[in-house]
Amino acid sequence: MVLGSETSLRDLKDLAAVTATYAGDEGPAGRVGIIGPTRMDYARVIPLVELTAEALTQTLSSEPTPRSGTEKE
């Protein structure tokens, strides 16, 4: 997470970015994220970004792994 006040760009001072890395079989493939106001609902945004990164990782991997809590016994 990066807050706009942590950047040198004046136009971004009221914004924040929440990002997560996704990967494929060859390692990290990219980042996905949300840019919003510094007062956004982080408790909601962070899990959404993480879940999206996990879904992209599963899609790009040759052997998808089940998400926690969804394994069959």
C-alpha positions, 0 to 999 in steps of 0.5 A: 500500500502506498499513500499519496503523501509518500510520493513526490507527486503533488497531484497524488497526495490524496490518493492511495494504491493497494497492490498485490503480485500475481504469478505464473509457473515462471514466477511473478507475472505482474501486479494488480491493484486499486487506486482510490482516496486515502480514506477508502475502506482498506478492510474491504479493499485489501482482501479484494485485491489479494483475492484477485491476485490469487485468482490470476495466479491460479489461472496462470499456473499449470497446476491450480491450487485450491483456495484455503477453506475449499479443499475437499477431504 
